Amino acid sequence: MTPVRLEDPLATRSRARGDERDAVAQRIEDVFELVTQMIADSTTGSTLDPRTIALVRLAALLAAQAPPLAYDIALDGLGDVVLSEADVNGVVAAVAPIVGTARIIGAREVVGLSLSRLHARAATNRQSTNGGSRDGARC
């Protein structure tokens, strides 16, 4: 007689949770791809120039109290658009009375970190494509 072998219920649950996490991670990745595509489509479908789109997006993100990843996704796909510190300060000054100082203060670090990452990535891309010359921060 062959002994009956019982599977460890904890191991079964652990595998199921791992499969569930993988499925959730894939759904999240699918949503990011969809959002990225929607952002790209909105850029081509807009009558605004890319720089104005970047400024409008920045204002909307500030108003929505967006998390850091939202800034990265919304501003990263704009190619060679240049946003200076003066541009960012101008947007902040324009929307502050509407969205409130609490949101602006809360977003200050998020905006700075996001734009720093975008500028660094753009500089790296420029250096790799044109032999290392620097011609200003682009995001």
Secondary structure, DSSP 8 states (H G I E B T S, - for coil): --------HHHHHHHHHHHHHHHHHHHHHHHHHHHHHHHHHHHHH-SS-HHHHHHHHHHHHHHTT--HHHHHHHHHTTTT----HHHHHHHHHHHHHHH-HHHHHHHHHHHHHHHHHHHHHHHHHHHHHTTT-------
